[in-house]
Amino acid sequence: MTPLSDILAKYDTAHHSFADDTQLVDSFALNQTQRSLDKTTICTKSIKSWMSSMMLKMNDDKTEAMLVGSKHRLNKITTEKIKIADAEITLPSSVRDLGVFIDQDLTLDAQISHLSRICFFHLKAISNIRQNLTTDAAHTLVRSLVLSRLDYSNSILFGLSPAHLTKLQKIQNVAARIVSLTSKRSHITPVLKSLHWLPIQARIEFKTLSIVFQCLHDLAPQYLSELISVYTPPRQLWSNQQFLLRTPSVHLKNYGRRAFSFAAPSLWNSLPIVIKTATSLHAFKSLLKRHLFMKYYE
């Protein structure tokens, strides 16, 4: 599949390659929408032709495509379909990407709704048999069926609206009450502390910062590492010793500040130096969890 990159480069189209599929990415101004869609059609036709010559089959009718932008701009686009090679594809409002539902305006409404539905389904099932389970068994079930889903790819939730965070926190609160057999009237914070569970916002920060550490120590994919850079002041300053990252300027507050390139240095620069200079990922996570635990519970 290596020559595929050469074809995409010819059409100035960015891409991400995975084990058995490839994602194409293109950005364009509103008045260039149709031109970009036409370019995608021609590009995918070239890909299909090359694959046929290599005795490979492209399932163009199974391909998904989605326009992403602000609601204001999307409302101005009347196009509902795009031609991928020889197949005409309807442009949906959301798609599932590596297990995460991404919607057109990046509000993650679809993902939050999906998480709420599946997590509460499992919590109800666990609640029905809770009286027959030990605390350890209940904890294991909740951790594997609920918390694992809340933590999966949760770094993309940075900067999420308070309303969405509240929905996710409610899931964790219900899970904590089931494990600890605590009534609804009891305050939830002591319960979360006793279980050593970080709240949702802290879990998002934990995941994001863990990725930053991996990027800085060549443990993460290159496309992520390229998004951050160490801040180097023009002259000798106190900040030289603080291991700071460069924070880029953003044009769109609602979208730009949620990007990894902005979120990563914003969170990293606020950490104590003893955490940032940890010698291993395990040590970093241990120190970071202790720091976040004190930040949100003390």
N, C-alpha and C positions, 0 to 999 in steps of 0.2 A: 504493500500500500504506500510505500515511500514516494513514488512519482505523483501521488495525489496532491502533495504539497506544492509541486511545481505547477500543476494545473490551476490550483487556487490562487497562487501567486500571480499568475498571468492575468487573472480577473480582479486582482487587488482585493481578495476576500480572506478575512481572518478565519481561523478554524481551530477546533480542539478535536484531537483524535483519541478515541477510546478503544477498548478491546475489539468491539465488533461494530462500531458505528462512528460517524464523524459529524460534528456540528459546525455549521457555517455561520459566521457572524458578519454583518455589514451594518454600518451606521451611515445615516444620510439626513439631509435637511428635508423639511416637510414638502417643499416644492420639487424634490427629487425622488419622491416615493415611487412613482411608476417606472422611472428610469432604473432605480435600484432593483425593483421586482423583475424587470425585463433582463437585467444583468444576471440575476440569480437563475432565471430560466435558462439562459444561454450557458451559464457556468455548469449547471447540473446536467445539461445535455452533453457537454464535453466530458463530464465525469462518467456518464452512462456509456458514452461511446468508447472511452478508454477501458472501462471495466469489461465491456463486451469483447474488446480485443484481447483482454487478459483472461477470457473465459470465466468472468465473474458476472453475477447478476445484481443489478441495482433495483431494490424494491421502491421505485419512485412513488407508487400509489400508497405505500405505508409511511412515507416521509411526513413529518410534521413541521409546520412553519408558523411563526407568530410574529406580529408586529409589536414592538415594545416602545412605550413612550408615555407622556403625561396624558391624562384624560382629555385635557383641552385640545391637544394635538391629534390624538386618536379620533376624536369626534369629527375632525375635519377630513378624515380619510374615508372615502366611500368604497374602496376596494375590499371585497370580501373573500377573494380567492387569489391564489398564485399558482402558476404553472411550474411544476417541478419536473424537469425533463419532459416526459410525454404525458404526465398525469396532472390533472387540475385538483389542487388541494384547497380545502376551505380553511381560512385563517381563524383559529379558535381564540377564545378569550384567555385560556390558560393551557399549559402543557406540563407533563410530568417529566422532569429532568433528573436522572439519577436518584429517583425516589422522592424528589421534592417538587411540589406544584408551584410553578412560576406563572404569575398572571401578567397581563399586558402592562399594567401601570405599576408593577413591582410593589403593590401593597401587601402581597402575600396573604390575601384574604382566603384564597383557595387552600393554601397550606395550613393556615390556622384552623379552618373549618374541618379539614381532613384529620388533623391531629386531635381536635376536640372529639370528633365522632368516634375514631378508633380507640382513643385512650379511655373514654368514658365507657365504651363497650367492654373493654377488658376490666376496668375498675368495677363495673357492675357484676361481672362474672366472679371476680375475686371476692367481692363483698358478700356474695351469696354463699360462699364456702368458707368465709373467714373464721367462723367459729370452730371449724375442723382443722385449722392450720395453726402451727406454732408461729411465733413472731418472726423467727428467722426464715421460715418457709414463705410467709406472706411478703417479707421484705424481698426475698429472691424473686418472687413472681412479679411484684411491682417494678423492681429494678429492670427485669428482663423484658417485660411487656409494655411498660409505661415510660419509665425514666429514660430508657434507651431511645425511645422515639422522640422524646422531648429534647434529647441531647444530639440527635442525629442532624448533622449539617446546621446546627443552631447558630453558627457564626454569621450566617446570612441574616439573622434576626436583629443584628445590631442596629440601633436607631429605630426600631419598630415603635409604632404608636402605643401610648399607654393603654389604650383599650385592648389591643391585641395582647400585650404583655399580661394584662389582668386576666384574660381568658386562659392563658397558659399557666399562670400562677394558680388559678383556681383548680386546674387539673392536678398540679403538684400538691396543693393543700388537701384535696380529697384523698389522694393517694397516701399522704402522711397520716390522715385520720384513720384510714382503713388499717394501715400497718400497726399503728399505735393504739387502736381501739379508743380513740379520743372522740368525744361528742362534738357536735357542730357548734355548741355554745362556748367551747374552750378556745382560748387565744391560740393561734396557729404558730406563732414565732417560737415559743418554747418547744413545741413539738418538732419543728424543723431542726432546731438546734440539737435536740436530743438524738435525732436520727443522723446528724452530721450532713444534712442536705443543704447545699447552697440554694438560694432562691433563683428563680428563672433568670433575672437580669445578671446575677453573678455568674451563672453557668454559661451565659452567652459570652461574658467577658473572659471567663476562664478558657473557653475554647478558642476565642480569637487570639488571646495572648499566647496560648500554647502554639498556635500556628506561627505567630511572629517569631517565637524562640526558634522554631524549626527552620524558618526562613533564614534567620541570621546565622545558623550553624549548618547550613547546607543539608538539611534533613527534609526539606519541602520541595515540591515541584518548582521548576525554574520560573514558570509563568506567574507564580505567586511571589517568589523571591524578588523578581524584577519590579514588583509594585512598591517596594519599600527601600529606603536607603538611609545610611547613617548620616546624621547631621555633622557637618564639619564647619565650625565657625571660622571666619576669615583671620582671626588672631587668637592668641592664647587666652582662653576664658575659663571661668569656673565650670561652665557647661561641658568643656572638653572631657571632664572626668565623670560625667553623668550618663554616658552611653545613650545619647538621645537620637531619635529618628527624625528625619525631615518631614514636616507636616505640609502637604500640598495645599494650595488655595483651591477652593471649589466655587463653581459658578451657580450651581443649583443646590440650595441648602437642603431641601427634602431628599434629594437623591445623592448628591455629592458627599454629604457627611455620613451616609450609610455605606459608602464604598469601602472596601478593605484598605485601599491606599490611604484613606483618611482615618478610618477607625483604628487601624493598627498602630500608627504613631501616636494618636491621641491617647490611647489606653497605655501604651508602652511607656511614654514619657512621664506618666504619673506614678509609675512604680518606684519603690525604693531601690536604690542601687544594689543592695545585697541580693535582691531577687533577680535583677537583670543580669548579674554576673554569675549566676548559678553555673556549676560546672557540667551539669547533665540535665537532660529533659526530665528525668525522674525527680531530681532535686528541685528543679524549677517548679514543677507542678505541685510538689509538696509545700514549698514556700509560698507559692501563689494561692493555693487553697487556704492556707492559714491566714494570709493577708486579707483575702476576700471575706473569709469567715468573720474576722474582726471588723472589717469595714461595714458589713451589712447587719451584724448582730450585736456589736458592742456599743 
